[in-house]
């Protein structure tokens, strides 16, 4: 007999894990998928899975910086792949900069005149990028003393190990020995600053070393799982890591707002990845359609409580 939909019951002072349990009783629509994501995440942790996390989009400006740091500190991921933007914004805050609440419906010409850059309803003052340049340039000089040819993961490990901000996910990753890959590092302010530094100094960020290092991690992974926040390069870099491995991802959680019909990877279904051999035929998977800044903290809170 098929399970019936049980209706969600809200209670005063309900904890997040209790709320997710109610969504599990419902079991349908996005509520059911959030509960399924928590179930799969918990199973990965119980199985001792090597968890590869892809972090696309602008989740650090969107308020999830400490969540990423906690995920690393609580051993909820083994490998992180992210965008140059998230790294840049983590470093801006680590250096003493900040992000402001703004408006999505803004006069962007006037914002430019005020020295403000906008990411939807987040504002970043020009002074934050000036501070970033002032701090990252001497840091490049410091980290290249250990060698000038490196993967992005090695560069970010060296940078993270020199940070003092306990809320930085780069610092946490360096301390917990969680590699942070940034395969599209050139596509960011950090990449621009690295290029500027390289005009007068030796600095070679080797993207092919990134491939080698993550493939080696995939090759030795135990019951590998993927947690994909958004899409883009971060998602693809995680999934393609299994193409040369003797195994495939046995678990996968995806949170996205994109659609599969245009053929872009960001909206591609996890089922599609099975056709490539990136996911095992019987992999336990779930896709939650929604905003990462809402859904992912809920999943993490429920997993930690469980």
Backbone torsions as a table, in degrees:
resi	resn	phi	psi	omega
1	UNK	NA	135.8	179.1
2	UNK	-68.4	147.9	177.0
3	UNK	-70.6	141.3	176.3
4	UNK	-84.8	153.7	173.0
5	UNK	-74.0	120.3	175.0
6	UNK	-99.3	134.8	-172.3
7	UNK	-80.6	139.8	-176.9
8	UNK	-64.4	131.8	177.5
9	UNK	-115.2	123.1	179.2
10	UNK	-96.1	141.5	-179.2
11	UNK	-130.4	152.1	177.3
12	UNK	-58.9	140.8	177.0
13	UNK	57.7	30.8	179.5
14	UNK	-66.9	133.8	176.1
15	UNK	-77.5	160.7	-178.4
16	UNK	-61.5	-42.5	-179.5
17	UNK	-64.3	-33.0	177.0
18	UNK	-69.3	-39.7	177.6
19	UNK	-62.4	-44.1	178.5
20	UNK	-63.6	-35.8	176.6
21	UNK	-61.3	-38.9	176.0
22	UNK	-65.2	-39.3	177.9
23	UNK	-65.9	-32.5	176.7
24	UNK	-65.5	-37.8	177.9
25	UNK	-64.1	-36.8	173.1
26	UNK	-65.4	-56.7	170.8
27	UNK	78.4	6.8	-176.0
28	UNK	-129.9	168.4	-178.8
29	UNK	53.6	-155.8	-176.6
30	UNK	-67.0	-29.8	178.0
31	UNK	-59.2	-46.7	179.3
32	UNK	-64.4	-34.5	-178.4
33	UNK	-75.1	-34.1	173.8
34	UNK	-62.5	-45.6	178.6
35	UNK	-62.1	-38.2	177.9
36	UNK	-65.5	-38.9	178.2
37	UNK	-61.8	-42.6	178.0
38	UNK	-62.9	-42.5	179.2
39	UNK	-61.2	-45.5	-179.6
40	UNK	-66.9	-40.9	179.6
41	UNK	-60.8	-46.1	179.3
42	UNK	-61.5	-40.4	179.7
43	UNK	-64.8	-39.5	176.5
44	UNK	-58.7	-45.3	-177.9
45	UNK	-66.4	-41.3	178.8
46	UNK	-64.5	-32.6	-179.2
47	UNK	-82.5	-5.3	-177.6
48	UNK	69.3	33.2	-177.0
49	UNK	-63.7	147.8	166.2
50	UNK	-81.4	114.4	-172.3
51	UNK	-104.5	122.2	177.3
52	UNK	-102.0	121.5	-177.8
53	UNK	-111.9	125.6	174.5
54	UNK	-102.9	127.3	-176.4
55	UNK	-122.0	98.0	177.4
56	UNK	-95.0	-177.1	176.3
57	UNK	68.3	-163.1	-176.2
58	UNK	-112.9	60.8	-173.9
59	UNK	-73.6	-27.3	177.3
60	UNK	-69.5	-51.6	173.4
61	UNK	-58.7	-27.3	-179.3
62	UNK	-80.4	5.4	171.8
63	UNK	100.5	7.2	-175.3
64	UNK	-102.1	15.9	-177.5
65	UNK	-57.9	-49.7	-178.6
66	UNK	-69.0	-30.4	177.0
67	UNK	-63.1	-45.6	177.2
68	UNK	-60.7	-41.8	178.9
69	UNK	-62.3	-42.1	179.6
70	UNK	-67.6	-38.8	176.9
71	UNK	-56.5	-42.4	178.7
72	UNK	-68.9	-48.2	-177.6
73	UNK	-64.3	-31.8	-179.3
74	UNK	-89.8	7.3	177.3
75	UNK	61.3	38.4	177.1
76	UNK	-89.2	-2.1	173.6
77	UNK	-147.5	152.8	179.1
78	UNK	-106.9	-28.3	-176.7
79	UNK	-141.2	139.5	178.1
80	UNK	-122.9	134.1	173.4
81	UNK	-124.5	125.8	-175.0
82	UNK	-143.9	-178.7	-179.5
83	UNK	-90.3	158.7	173.4
84	UNK	-62.6	-29.9	179.1
85	UNK	-63.9	-46.8	-179.9
86	UNK	-63.5	-38.5	176.3
87	UNK	-63.8	-46.7	-179.8
88	UNK	-57.2	-46.7	-176.2
89	UNK	-72.7	-29.8	172.0
90	UNK	-62.8	-43.7	-179.2
91	UNK	-68.9	-37.1	176.9
92	UNK	-55.3	-46.1	-179.9
93	UNK	-71.9	-35.5	177.8
94	UNK	-63.6	-30.2	-179.9
95	UNK	-85.7	-2.6	178.1
96	UNK	106.8	3.9	176.3
97	UNK	-81.7	-175.9	-176.0
98	UNK	-156.4	167.9	174.3
99	UNK	-118.0	144.0	-178.1
100	UNK	-110.1	149.8	168.8
101	UNK	-74.7	137.2	179.9
102	UNK	-135.9	-149.0	-180.0
103	UNK	-128.1	140.4	177.8
104	UNK	-73.4	-34.0	177.7
105	UNK	-96.6	88.5	-173.8
106	UNK	-127.8	160.6	172.3
107	UNK	-87.2	100.4	-172.2
108	UNK	-70.9	-24.7	175.1
109	UNK	-66.9	-42.3	178.0
110	UNK	-67.5	-36.3	176.3
111	UNK	-61.2	-41.3	178.5
112	UNK	-61.7	-40.9	179.3
113	UNK	-65.0	-30.4	178.9
114	UNK	-83.3	-5.5	-178.2
115	UNK	78.7	35.4	179.9
116	UNK	-117.7	136.3	170.4
117	UNK	-107.2	147.8	-172.0
118	UNK	-121.8	135.7	166.9
119	UNK	-119.9	96.3	-173.6
120	UNK	53.5	-104.4	179.4
121	UNK	-112.8	25.5	172.4
122	UNK	-110.2	132.8	177.6
123	UNK	-110.5	142.5	175.3
124	UNK	-125.5	117.8	-179.8
125	UNK	-69.9	148.4	178.5
126	UNK	-57.0	-30.9	179.4
127	UNK	-59.8	-29.3	179.0
128	UNK	-66.9	-38.8	179.7
129	UNK	-74.5	-31.5	175.1
130	UNK	-66.6	-41.6	175.8
131	UNK	-61.9	-42.6	179.2
132	UNK	-57.5	-46.8	179.9
133	UNK	-63.5	-42.6	-178.8
134	UNK	-61.4	-32.5	-176.4
135	UNK	-92.7	-34.9	-173.8
136	UNK	-77.5	-31.4	-178.5
137	UNK	-62.4	-51.3	176.0
138	UNK	-65.3	-26.0	177.7
139	UNK	-69.7	-37.1	173.5
140	UNK	-57.6	-43.3	179.7
141	UNK	-61.6	-37.3	-179.3
142	UNK	-70.6	-46.1	-174.4
143	UNK	-72.8	-26.9	-179.1
144	UNK	-76.2	-7.3	173.2
145	UNK	-64.5	-22.6	-179.8
146	UNK	-89.3	4.8	-176.6
147	UNK	129.2	144.5	-172.4
148	UNK	-106.0	-6.5	177.0
149	UNK	-114.7	119.1	-173.7
150	UNK	-157.1	162.3	172.1
151	UNK	-75.5	166.7	175.1
152	UNK	-63.3	-35.1	-179.6
153	UNK	-63.8	-39.5	178.6
154	UNK	-68.9	-42.1	177.5
155	UNK	-58.2	-47.1	-176.7
156	UNK	-71.2	-29.0	173.9
157	UNK	-64.4	-44.3	-179.7
158	UNK	-65.0	-42.1	178.7
159	UNK	-65.4	-48.0	-178.1
160	UNK	-59.2	-35.8	-178.7
161	UNK	-69.4	-14.0	-178.4
162	UNK	-101.9	2.1	-178.2
163	UNK	-88.5	151.3	179.8
164	UNK	-105.9	-7.8	-173.7
165	UNK	-84.8	113.8	-178.0
166	UNK	-67.5	-15.1	179.3
167	UNK	-89.3	-2.4	-179.0
168	UNK	-77.6	128.6	177.3
169	UNK	-71.8	-27.0	175.7
170	UNK	-67.0	-41.1	177.6
171	UNK	-63.7	-46.5	180.0
172	UNK	-60.1	-41.7	-179.2
173	UNK	-64.2	-40.7	178.6
174	UNK	-64.3	-40.3	-179.1
175	UNK	-70.7	-36.0	-177.2
176	UNK	-93.6	4.3	179.4
177	UNK	59.5	40.8	174.5
178	UNK	-100.7	112.4	-179.7
179	UNK	-65.9	137.8	177.1
180	UNK	-115.6	110.7	178.9
181	UNK	-95.2	141.5	176.0
182	UNK	-133.9	76.9	-172.2
183	UNK	-64.1	-22.2	177.6
184	UNK	-110.3	43.3	-174.9
185	UNK	-59.6	-31.1	-179.6
186	UNK	-64.7	-22.6	-177.3
187	UNK	-90.0	59.0	-176.9
188	UNK	-169.9	167.2	174.9
189	UNK	-62.8	-36.0	175.5
190	UNK	-59.8	-42.0	177.7
191	UNK	-63.9	-40.3	176.7
192	UNK	-62.2	-42.0	179.6
193	UNK	-67.0	-37.6	177.2
194	UNK	-64.0	-40.3	178.3
195	UNK	-64.5	-43.9	178.5
196	UNK	-58.5	-43.8	179.5
197	UNK	-62.4	-38.7	-175.8
198	UNK	-70.1	-12.5	179.3
199	UNK	-67.8	-28.3	-178.2
200	UNK	-122.8	-1.4	-176.1
201	UNK	-139.9	163.9	176.1
202	UNK	-80.4	122.2	173.6
203	UNK	-158.1	116.5	-178.9
204	UNK	-129.3	105.9	177.3
205	UNK	-92.9	109.7	-169.7
206	UNK	-93.2	104.7	-178.0
207	UNK	-66.8	-27.2	179.2
208	UNK	-72.7	-27.0	172.5
209	UNK	-66.6	-35.4	174.4
210	UNK	-56.6	-46.4	-179.1
211	UNK	-60.7	-48.9	-178.9
212	UNK	-58.9	-45.2	-175.0
213	UNK	-67.6	-40.5	-178.9
214	UNK	-75.7	-31.8	175.7
215	UNK	-65.0	-39.3	176.9
216	UNK	-63.0	-39.9	177.1
217	UNK	-64.9	-41.2	178.6
218	UNK	-65.2	-39.3	-178.0
219	UNK	-62.4	-36.2	-178.4
220	UNK	-98.9	9.4	-175.4
221	UNK	-69.5	145.9	175.8
222	UNK	-101.2	123.4	179.2
223	UNK	38.8	60.9	-168.3
224	UNK	-62.9	144.4	176.9
225	UNK	-131.9	155.3	179.7
226	UNK	-125.2	135.0	172.2
227	UNK	-121.7	115.2	-170.0
228	UNK	-116.9	112.6	178.7
229	UNK	-101.2	106.1	-173.7
230	UNK	75.4	-160.7	-174.5
231	UNK	-134.0	-129.3	177.4
232	UNK	67.6	-153.5	-176.3
233	UNK	-59.4	-40.8	-176.9
234	UNK	-59.2	-44.8	179.2
235	UNK	-64.0	-47.8	-177.4
236	UNK	-64.4	-40.8	-177.4
237	UNK	-63.5	-37.3	175.3
238	UNK	-65.1	-52.1	-173.7
239	UNK	-66.8	-39.7	-177.3
240	UNK	-71.4	-13.9	180.0
241	UNK	-61.4	-22.7	-177.8
242	UNK	-89.0	-5.2	-174.4
243	UNK	-65.2	-28.0	-179.9
244	UNK	-105.5	3.6	-178.9
245	UNK	-88.1	158.9	179.0
246	UNK	-79.9	10.0	-176.3
247	UNK	-143.3	-174.9	176.5
248	UNK	-142.3	168.9	179.1
249	UNK	-62.7	131.2	178.6
250	UNK	-94.5	-14.4	178.8
251	UNK	-139.7	149.2	173.9
252	UNK	-157.7	133.5	174.8
253	UNK	-122.0	130.9	179.3
254	UNK	-128.5	132.6	173.0
255	UNK	-119.9	120.9	-175.7
256	UNK	-152.1	157.9	172.2
257	UNK	-109.0	-0.7	-173.6
258	UNK	-89.6	164.6	-177.2
259	UNK	-112.1	151.3	-178.3
260	UNK	-80.8	-20.3	-170.6
261	UNK	-60.1	-35.3	-179.9
262	UNK	-73.2	-9.3	177.7
263	UNK	89.5	-0.6	178.7
264	UNK	-75.8	150.8	-176.5
265	UNK	-66.9	-32.3	-176.2
266	UNK	-57.9	-33.3	179.4
267	UNK	-102.3	0.5	-177.4
268	UNK	-63.1	141.2	179.9
269	UNK	-72.7	156.5	175.0
270	UNK	-68.4	-29.7	176.4
271	UNK	-59.6	-38.8	178.9
272	UNK	-58.2	-36.5	-179.3
273	UNK	-63.7	-22.8	176.8
274	UNK	-66.3	-32.0	-179.9
275	UNK	-67.5	-21.5	178.9
276	UNK	-91.7	-8.9	-175.8
277	UNK	81.8	12.3	179.6
278	UNK	-79.9	-33.0	175.2
279	UNK	-113.6	142.2	178.0
280	UNK	-65.4	150.1	-177.7
281	UNK	-53.9	-34.8	-178.3
282	UNK	-109.4	25.9	179.1
283	UNK	-59.4	143.8	176.6
284	UNK	-86.8	117.7	-170.8
285	UNK	-135.6	156.2	171.6
286	UNK	-155.8	140.9	173.3
287	UNK	-116.3	126.8	176.0
288	UNK	-108.0	121.7	177.8
289	UNK	-88.2	114.1	-179.4
290	UNK	167.7	-176.3	-175.9
291	UNK	-81.2	121.0	-179.6
292	UNK	-56.3	-37.6	-175.5
293	UNK	-68.0	-17.1	175.9
294	UNK	-97.0	-48.0	-169.1
295	UNK	-77.8	-42.4	-174.6
296	UNK	-65.4	-45.2	176.9
297	UNK	-59.1	-35.1	178.3
298	UNK	-64.2	-44.0	179.0
299	UNK	-63.4	-46.3	-178.6
300	UNK	-62.7	-43.6	179.9
301	UNK	-60.9	-41.7	179.7
302	UNK	-69.1	-39.2	179.2
303	UNK	-65.0	-43.4	-179.0
304	UNK	-65.5	-37.0	179.9
305	UNK	-70.4	-31.5	-176.8
306	UNK	-76.9	NA	NA
